[in-house]
C-alpha cells in the first residue's frame, strides 16, 4: 500500500508540474512573464573629471584606455585646453569615432564664449552642455536668479538643437529657511529649456533619497552621475567617494527607478580613490556596471 501511495504521489506531482510548466510557457507566449527579467546597462559613460590628474598629460592615450574598459560614452569638462582637450571639436569627435565612443555632454563655463561652445557642441552631435557648479552659501533669491540664467542658457542651446542641464552638489539638497534650493530650480526652470543631471552621491551626502526625487520630478533628471559613497564616511565629503559596489548606494535599485522616471544617460564619476589610482578605479567601475542588473 505504501509503495502504491508513493507511486501515486510521484505521478500526481509529475502531472501537476506538467500543467504548471505548460501554463507558464503559454503565459510567456502571450508576452507576459511571472518573473521580472532584470536587464543590464547597455551603454554607460565616464565623466573625464575622474581622470583630471592624468588626462591633461596625454589625452589620446588616456581616452584609449577608457575605451578599452568598455565605456561607450564620454562626458567632458572644461580644462585649460577647453572641452576638447586641444583637438578642437571636430578633431575630438573624429578620435571618439575611432575609439567607438561618443561625447554626449560636457560641463562648461557658461559665462564665457557660451554661444561658441554651444555651436561647437551642436556641430558634432553632442546632446548636452551642463552647468557644473554654483557653490554653497546662496539665498533662495539667488537660486531664483540662477533659474532665470539657466532658462536663458537653455534657450540658446535649444536654438542650436541641443539641451542645457544643471548638475547638483549637496548644497541644493539642503534646506534654506524650510525650502530646498533644488525645488526652486526645478519649479522655476522651463522643462522645454532645462534638464537636470543628478549626482546621486551628493544627494545621498545631503541625507536625501535619490529615488524620491526621481519620482517627484519625472522626466526632469535626464543624466546622472553614478558615484558610490563610503560605508564609514568622514566629515569631509570630498573624501567619501569610493569604487562602485564598495559603498552604501544600491545602484541596481536606484538606477531602475531613475530609468523608469526618464533617465537617459548614466555617467560614472569618482572623486577619491581609496583602493588605488584613478585609472584603476575607472576600470573597476566599468566592470561593476557591466555586471550589474536592474
Backbone torsions as a table, in degrees:
resi	resn	phi	psi	omega
1	UNK	NA	-44.3	-180.0
2	UNK	-63.4	-35.2	179.2
3	UNK	-64.6	-45.2	-180.0
4	UNK	-63.8	-36.2	178.7
5	UNK	-64.9	-43.1	178.7
6	UNK	-63.9	-39.5	-179.9
7	UNK	-64.5	-41.7	-180.0
8	UNK	-63.1	-44.9	179.9
9	UNK	-61.5	-42.4	-179.3
10	UNK	-63.7	-44.9	-179.3
11	UNK	-66.4	-42.5	-179.8
12	UNK	-62.8	-42.2	179.1
13	UNK	-61.2	-40.2	179.7
14	UNK	-64.0	-43.2	179.9
15	UNK	-64.6	-43.8	-179.9
16	UNK	-61.4	-44.3	178.9
17	UNK	-62.2	-39.1	179.8
18	UNK	-62.1	-45.0	177.9
19	UNK	-61.7	-40.9	-178.8
20	UNK	-63.8	-45.0	-179.9
21	UNK	-65.4	-40.8	179.4
22	UNK	-64.1	-40.4	179.4
23	UNK	-64.9	-43.3	179.7
24	UNK	-64.6	-42.4	178.6
25	UNK	-62.2	-42.0	179.6
26	UNK	-64.1	-38.7	178.3
27	UNK	-62.8	-40.6	179.7
28	UNK	-67.0	-35.8	178.6
29	UNK	-63.5	-28.6	178.8
30	UNK	-82.8	1.9	177.0
31	UNK	88.5	16.1	-179.2
32	UNK	-123.0	145.3	177.3
33	UNK	-131.9	142.5	177.3
34	UNK	-71.0	-22.1	-175.7
35	UNK	-113.6	131.8	179.3
36	UNK	-73.5	127.2	-179.8
37	UNK	-88.5	119.9	178.4
38	UNK	-78.5	145.1	-176.6
39	UNK	-117.1	152.7	176.0
40	UNK	-88.7	157.5	177.1
41	UNK	-80.0	112.3	-174.0
42	UNK	-71.1	-46.8	-178.5
43	UNK	-125.8	133.9	174.6
44	UNK	-143.6	156.2	-174.2
45	UNK	-118.6	178.7	177.5
46	UNK	-130.3	129.9	168.9
47	UNK	-79.1	118.0	-172.9
48	UNK	-64.4	-14.3	176.5
49	UNK	-60.4	-24.2	175.7
50	UNK	-55.6	-32.3	-176.8
51	UNK	-110.3	34.0	-174.3
52	UNK	-60.6	-25.5	179.0
53	UNK	-84.9	-24.6	-176.4
54	UNK	-97.4	-39.9	-171.3
55	UNK	-56.6	-47.2	-177.4
56	UNK	-62.4	-23.3	-177.5
57	UNK	-72.5	-39.5	-177.8
58	UNK	-158.2	77.4	-173.9
59	UNK	-54.0	-44.1	-175.9
60	UNK	-65.1	-43.0	179.7
61	UNK	-64.5	-42.3	179.9
62	UNK	-63.7	-44.9	-179.7
63	UNK	-64.3	-35.1	177.9
64	UNK	-64.2	-40.7	177.3
65	UNK	-65.2	-42.0	179.0
66	UNK	-57.2	-45.6	178.9
67	UNK	-61.1	-37.3	-177.3
68	UNK	-66.7	-19.8	-179.8
69	UNK	-84.4	-9.9	177.7
70	UNK	109.7	3.2	176.2
71	UNK	-71.2	135.2	179.9
72	UNK	-108.5	-14.3	-176.9
73	UNK	-131.8	152.8	180.0
74	UNK	-128.9	136.6	165.7
75	UNK	-114.6	119.8	-177.3
76	UNK	-91.0	179.8	171.6
77	UNK	-145.0	168.1	-172.9
78	UNK	-93.7	101.7	175.8
79	UNK	-95.0	-164.9	-177.7
80	UNK	-66.0	-23.2	177.5
81	UNK	-102.2	20.9	177.9
82	UNK	80.9	-172.1	-177.3
83	UNK	-72.3	-18.7	-171.5
84	UNK	-112.2	14.2	167.0
85	UNK	54.0	45.4	174.1
86	UNK	79.6	-0.1	-177.9
87	UNK	-97.9	-7.5	-172.3
88	UNK	73.1	161.1	-174.7
89	UNK	-65.7	-40.1	-179.9
90	UNK	-73.2	-36.3	177.6
91	UNK	-66.4	-38.8	178.8
92	UNK	-64.9	-45.0	179.3
93	UNK	-61.8	-41.5	179.8
94	UNK	-59.6	-42.9	-179.7
95	UNK	-69.2	-38.9	175.7
96	UNK	-59.3	-43.3	178.5
97	UNK	-59.3	-42.1	180.0
98	UNK	-62.7	-33.3	-177.9
99	UNK	-88.4	-5.7	-178.2
100	UNK	75.8	25.9	178.5
101	UNK	-119.3	166.4	178.9
102	UNK	-129.0	135.5	171.7
103	UNK	-89.0	110.2	-175.3
104	UNK	-93.7	-23.6	-173.3
105	UNK	-162.5	168.8	173.3
106	UNK	-154.7	141.0	166.6
107	UNK	-75.0	143.3	-178.2
108	UNK	-153.8	162.5	174.5
109	UNK	-85.1	105.6	-175.1
110	UNK	-81.6	-2.3	-179.8
111	UNK	-93.5	2.0	-178.4
112	UNK	-137.2	120.7	176.9
113	UNK	50.6	38.3	-173.0
114	UNK	-63.2	-41.3	-176.9
115	UNK	-63.6	-36.1	176.4
116	UNK	-67.4	-40.8	179.2
117	UNK	-62.5	-40.0	178.5
118	UNK	-64.2	-45.2	-179.2
119	UNK	-62.5	-42.6	179.5
120	UNK	-64.4	-43.6	-179.7
121	UNK	-62.8	-43.9	-179.1
122	UNK	-65.5	-36.3	-176.4
123	UNK	-63.8	-25.8	-178.9
124	UNK	-109.1	14.5	172.7
125	UNK	81.1	16.5	175.9
126	UNK	-64.6	153.4	-177.8
127	UNK	-95.1	-32.4	-171.5
128	UNK	-142.6	146.5	156.4
129	UNK	-114.5	145.5	-168.1
130	UNK	-131.1	134.1	174.5
131	UNK	-78.8	113.6	-166.1
132	UNK	-90.7	-25.3	-167.7
133	UNK	-159.6	131.3	174.9
134	UNK	-113.2	-40.4	179.6
135	UNK	100.8	152.2	-179.1
136	UNK	-80.9	178.5	176.3
137	UNK	80.6	19.1	-179.5
138	UNK	-96.0	162.2	175.6
139	UNK	-98.2	170.0	176.3
140	UNK	-60.9	-39.6	177.5
141	UNK	-62.9	-36.0	176.6
142	UNK	-60.6	-40.3	-179.8
143	UNK	-70.4	-31.3	175.6
144	UNK	-66.6	-40.0	176.6
145	UNK	-66.4	-38.3	177.5
146	UNK	-62.7	-40.2	178.3
147	UNK	-59.1	-41.1	177.2
148	UNK	-61.5	-42.0	179.2
149	UNK	-64.5	-41.3	178.5
150	UNK	-62.3	-41.1	178.0
151	UNK	-61.6	-41.6	179.6
152	UNK	-64.1	-44.6	177.7
153	UNK	-65.9	-37.1	177.8
154	UNK	-62.8	-36.3	178.8
155	UNK	-66.4	-39.0	177.6
156	UNK	-63.8	-43.6	179.3
157	UNK	-64.1	-44.8	-178.2
158	UNK	-60.7	-39.5	179.3
159	UNK	-59.4	-29.3	-179.3
160	UNK	-98.1	2.6	175.5
161	UNK	85.9	16.7	174.6
162	UNK	-124.8	-176.1	-176.5
163	UNK	-119.6	159.5	176.3
164	UNK	-119.8	144.1	-177.8
165	UNK	-143.1	158.9	177.3
166	UNK	-110.6	131.5	177.5
167	UNK	-103.5	128.5	-176.3
168	UNK	-91.8	159.0	160.9
169	UNK	-119.6	-162.3	-176.5
170	UNK	-73.2	-27.7	-171.4
171	UNK	-62.8	-31.0	180.0
172	UNK	-77.8	-8.9	177.7
173	UNK	-108.6	18.6	173.9
174	UNK	-116.6	131.2	-172.9
175	UNK	-66.9	144.8	171.0
176	UNK	-122.9	114.7	-178.2
177	UNK	51.4	42.5	175.3
178	UNK	83.0	3.8	179.6
179	UNK	-123.3	142.7	174.8
180	UNK	-86.3	123.6	174.2
181	UNK	-53.3	-33.4	179.4
182	UNK	-62.6	-37.9	175.4
183	UNK	-61.3	-42.0	179.9
184	UNK	-60.0	-44.5	179.9
185	UNK	-66.8	-41.5	-178.6
186	UNK	-65.2	-42.8	-174.5
187	UNK	-79.1	-22.8	-175.3
188	UNK	-106.9	8.3	173.2
189	UNK	-110.6	148.1	-178.9
190	UNK	-81.9	120.0	178.9
191	UNK	-58.0	-21.2	177.4
192	UNK	-75.1	-15.4	-173.9
193	UNK	-118.5	-29.5	-170.3
194	UNK	-132.0	129.3	170.8
195	UNK	-111.2	-179.0	-179.3
196	UNK	-133.7	144.1	174.4
197	UNK	-109.7	110.9	-179.8
198	UNK	-84.6	120.7	168.5
199	UNK	-85.9	101.1	-172.2
200	UNK	-59.3	-39.4	179.8
201	UNK	-56.0	-48.6	-174.3
202	UNK	-71.2	-27.7	174.7
203	UNK	-65.9	-45.2	178.1
204	UNK	-65.1	-39.7	179.1
205	UNK	-61.1	-29.1	178.8
206	UNK	-83.7	0.2	179.4
207	UNK	83.2	17.1	-179.5
208	UNK	-104.7	162.0	-179.4
209	UNK	-100.8	112.0	-178.8
210	UNK	-55.8	-38.7	-177.6
211	UNK	-62.5	-37.9	179.6
212	UNK	-65.4	-36.3	178.7
213	UNK	-73.2	-35.9	174.4
214	UNK	-60.0	-42.3	-178.8
215	UNK	-72.3	-34.0	-179.1
216	UNK	-67.7	-36.4	-178.1
217	UNK	-127.9	69.3	-179.6
218	UNK	-61.8	141.3	176.9
219	UNK	67.7	14.6	174.5
220	UNK	-102.0	-32.6	176.7
221	UNK	-91.5	105.2	-174.7
222	UNK	-104.3	-18.3	176.5
223	UNK	-129.6	156.2	174.2
224	UNK	-144.5	153.6	170.3
225	UNK	-100.6	123.4	179.6
226	UNK	-95.7	106.8	-174.1
227	UNK	-146.1	125.1	-174.9
228	UNK	-88.6	156.3	-177.9
229	UNK	-117.1	135.4	-174.7
230	UNK	-57.0	145.3	177.7
231	UNK	-68.2	-35.8	178.5
232	UNK	-112.7	74.3	-173.8
233	UNK	-69.6	145.2	175.0
234	UNK	-100.6	175.0	-175.0
235	UNK	-68.2	-28.1	179.1
236	UNK	-85.9	103.3	-176.4
237	UNK	-66.3	-17.0	175.6
238	UNK	-68.2	-13.1	-177.9
239	UNK	-107.5	2.6	-173.4
240	UNK	-98.5	3.4	176.9
241	UNK	-77.8	128.9	-175.8
242	UNK	-133.3	170.0	177.5
243	UNK	-56.5	143.1	178.7
244	UNK	-58.9	137.1	179.3
245	UNK	90.8	-6.6	-179.7
246	UNK	-108.3	-1.8	-177.2
247	UNK	-108.4	-154.4	-170.7
248	UNK	-99.7	-8.1	-173.1
249	UNK	-88.6	127.9	178.5
250	UNK	-87.5	88.1	-173.4
251	UNK	-69.0	-30.0	178.5
252	UNK	-61.6	-34.1	179.0
253	UNK	-80.9	-48.3	-176.2
254	UNK	-64.3	-43.3	-177.2
255	UNK	-71.6	-29.0	175.3
256	UNK	-64.3	-44.9	177.6
257	UNK	-64.5	-38.7	178.4
258	UNK	-60.0	-48.8	-177.7
259	UNK	-64.1	-39.9	178.5
260	UNK	-60.5	-28.6	-176.8
261	UNK	-105.5	23.3	169.0
262	UNK	105.1	5.0	-179.7
263	UNK	-66.3	134.7	-177.8
264	UNK	-116.6	-32.3	-174.5
265	UNK	-126.0	126.8	-175.6
266	UNK	-114.1	111.3	-167.9
267	UNK	-124.5	122.2	177.7
268	UNK	-73.5	137.7	167.6
269	UNK	-144.5	138.5	176.5
270	UNK	-137.0	135.6	-174.0
271	UNK	-110.9	-18.7	176.9
272	UNK	-134.3	156.2	-169.2
273	UNK	-136.1	72.0	-174.8
274	UNK	-64.5	-22.6	-174.5
275	UNK	-104.2	2.8	-179.1
276	UNK	163.5	-150.0	-177.3
277	UNK	-86.4	163.9	175.8
278	UNK	-56.0	-42.5	-179.0
279	UNK	-65.3	-38.6	176.6
280	UNK	-63.5	-39.5	178.8
281	UNK	-63.8	-42.3	179.1
282	UNK	-60.4	-38.8	178.5
283	UNK	-67.7	-45.3	179.1
284	UNK	-62.3	-42.6	-179.1
285	UNK	-62.6	-40.8	178.8
286	UNK	-63.5	-43.1	179.3
287	UNK	-62.0	-39.1	178.2
288	UNK	-61.8	-47.7	-177.5
289	UNK	-68.6	-35.1	178.6
290	UNK	-65.1	-28.9	-178.5
291	UNK	-95.1	-9.8	-176.0
292	UNK	-80.4	141.1	174.4
293	UNK	-122.7	145.5	178.3
294	UNK	-149.9	NA	NA
